[in-house]
């Protein structure tokens, strides 16, 4: 698996990302069957960006 290092600015942008129809974040602890639901939803729509390894903001507040 390729690992890409990002800058602090890029990390900050990802952490501030709002989830919507085109952007979704998932914890690294997500179970594969739950992750598959997101893949299928994106495949059945206009697609989007999925970021794995970012906790949902609602959990951290």
GROMACS elastic network, one bead per residue, 0.5 to 0.9 nm:
[ bonds ]
;  ai    aj funct       b0    kb
    6     9     6  0.80648   500
    6    10     6  0.59720   500
    6    11     6  0.65249   500
    7    10     6  0.51391   500
    7    11     6  0.62319   500
    7    12     6  0.85964   500
    8    12     6  0.60729   500
    8    13     6  0.85765   500
    9    12     6  0.51163   500
    9    13     6  0.62457   500
    9    14     6  0.87687   500
   10    13     6  0.50481   500
   10    14     6  0.63019   500
   10    15     6  0.87041   500
   11    14     6  0.51547   500
   11    15     6  0.62106   500
   11    16     6  0.86459   500
   12    15     6  0.51237   500
   12    16     6  0.61961   500
   12    17     6  0.86380   500
   13    16     6  0.51781   500
   13    17     6  0.62004   500
   14    17     6  0.50560   500
   14    18     6  0.87259   500
   14    51     6  0.83775   500
   14    54     6  0.83535   500
   15    18     6  0.85213   500
   15    54     6  0.73196   500
   15    55     6  0.87918   500
   15    57     6  0.85353   500
   17    23     6  0.78132   500
   17    24     6  0.86153   500
   17    25     6  0.85506   500
   18    23     6  0.71797   500
   18    24     6  0.79619   500
   18    25     6  0.88962   500
   19    22     6  0.75062   500
   19    23     6  0.50613   500
   19    24     6  0.50517   500
   19    25     6  0.69864   500
   19    56     6  0.89837   500
   20    23     6  0.52568   500
   20    24     6  0.66517   500
   21    24     6  0.77282   500
   21    42     6  0.85252   500
   21    45     6  0.89017   500
   21    46     6  0.86980   500
   21    47     6  0.84236   500
   21    48     6  0.72492   500
   22    42     6  0.80153   500
   22    46     6  0.78200   500
   22    47     6  0.64999   500
   22    49     6  0.59961   500
   22    50     6  0.82694   500
   23    48     6  0.56603   500
   23    50     6  0.59985   500
   23    51     6  0.79199   500
   24    38     6  0.83999   500
   24    48     6  0.78463   500
   24    49     6  0.63987   500
   24    51     6  0.62847   500
   24    52     6  0.85511   500
   25    49     6  0.84982   500
   25    50     6  0.58143   500
   25    52     6  0.58513   500
   25    53     6  0.74573   500
   25    54     6  0.57599   500
   25    55     6  0.69788   500
   25    56     6  0.65184   500
   26    29     6  0.81091   500
   26    30     6  0.66766   500
   26    35     6  0.79919   500
   26    50     6  0.75723   500
   26    51     6  0.62324   500
   26    53     6  0.60043   500
   26    54     6  0.56548   500
   26    55     6  0.60995   500
   26    56     6  0.66345   500
   27    30     6  0.55471   500
   27    51     6  0.86033   500
   27    52     6  0.58703   500
   27    54     6  0.51154   500
   27    56     6  0.69735   500
   28    31     6  0.86339   500
   28    52     6  0.57548   500
   28    54     6  0.69528   500
   28    55     6  0.77864   500
   29    53     6  0.78379   500
   30    33     6  0.84322   500
   30    34     6  0.66498   500
   30    35     6  0.65244   500
   30    52     6  0.85299   500
   30    53     6  0.89047   500
   31    34     6  0.54374   500
   31    35     6  0.63507   500
   31    36     6  0.87757   500
   32    36     6  0.61062   500
   32    37     6  0.88623   500
   33    36     6  0.50633   500
   33    37     6  0.67340   500
   34    37     6  0.53250   500
   34    38     6  0.71103   500
   35    38     6  0.53642   500
   35    39     6  0.65426   500
   35    40     6  0.88405   500
   36    40     6  0.61296   500
   36    41     6  0.85355   500
   37    40     6  0.51920   500
   37    41     6  0.61543   500
   37    42     6  0.86887   500
   38    41     6  0.50222   500
   38    42     6  0.61737   500
   38    43     6  0.84729   500
   38    50     6  0.83057   500
   39    42     6  0.52392   500
   39    43     6  0.60582   500
   39    44     6  0.86114   500
   39    47     6  0.87280   500
   39    50     6  0.84415   500
   40    44     6  0.60746   500
   40    45     6  0.86399   500
   41    44     6  0.51886   500
   41    45     6  0.63615   500
   41    47     6  0.80092   500
   42    45     6  0.51730   500
   42    46     6  0.65569   500
   42    48     6  0.61771   500
   42    49     6  0.85743   500
   42    50     6  0.89746   500
   43    46     6  0.71666   500
   43    47     6  0.57632   500
   43    48     6  0.87604   500
   44    47     6  0.74950   500
   45    48     6  0.85260   500
   51    54     6  0.67128   500
   52    55     6  0.84722   500
   54    57     6  0.86961   500
   55    58     6  0.84924   500
   55    59     6  0.71187   500
   55    60     6  0.74321   500
   56    59     6  0.55697   500
   56    60     6  0.69596   500
   57    60     6  0.52070   500
   57    61     6  0.64453   500
   58    61     6  0.54961   500
